[in-house]
Amino acid sequence: MPAWNNPPRGDILLRMSTPRATEQVYLDDEQVRSLVNALSRIEGHVGSVKRMVEDRRCADELLTQVAAVKAAMNRVAVRVVEHELRLCLTQCGAAEADERFDTAMKALSSMLKRS
């Protein structure tokens, strides 16, 4: 069985344990569907880039498409971290959770823009 079908306990993408009544589910069905759709679009884009390489397209076209794929992956990463931070901060019960969350998201977005 591939490793992605059986992630280790505590994996950031999937919580394998059954949530307690007081716990929030990490990703609800709509969030999972949205992330899977985004990743499927990226997968299709990568396939197109691969065909461009096979067709020996010029470097500037390839690099433009590689940058687009990278930006799309960064957007997925932001959404994954956003869900994780929101859950963590709300379960921590911090009074300033929204402010801390906004600060963390701004820092993450800034970092990803530079990567």
HELIX and SHEET records of a PDB file:
HELIX    1   1 ALA A    3  ASN A    5  5                                   3    
HELIX    2   2 ASP A   29  GLU A   54  1                                  26    
HELIX    3   3 ALA A   59  CYS A   92  1                                  34    
HELIX    4   4 ALA A   97  ARG A  114  1                                  18    
END                                                                             
